Amino acid sequence: MRFANPIRPLSSRVGAAICAWLGHRRLRRGDHRGAIRAFHQALRRRPGRFPQLMDMAQAHLCARELHEARRYLAQAREADP
């Protein structure tokens, strides 16, 4: 009988939190591309999460990529109506 690995969900949650923290740090320093990469990693670890979708929208707004920002805002609206 195989048991579920209790570390795997925790590791994805912690990994997503670390990526989000790095994204916020990079965004504060003006590294918009780095922030987008970090938030993208957070979304890969925990897809469809409202806070990470809003972070991506904010990073794209700061990078003046309005089309991408709107796309992530729409996804965030669907994730948490």
Secondary structure, 3 states (H helix, E strand, C coil): CCCCCCHHHHHHHHHHHHHHHHHHHHHHCCCHHHHHHHHHHHHHHCCCCHHHHHHHHHHHHHCCCHHHHHHHHHHHHHHCC
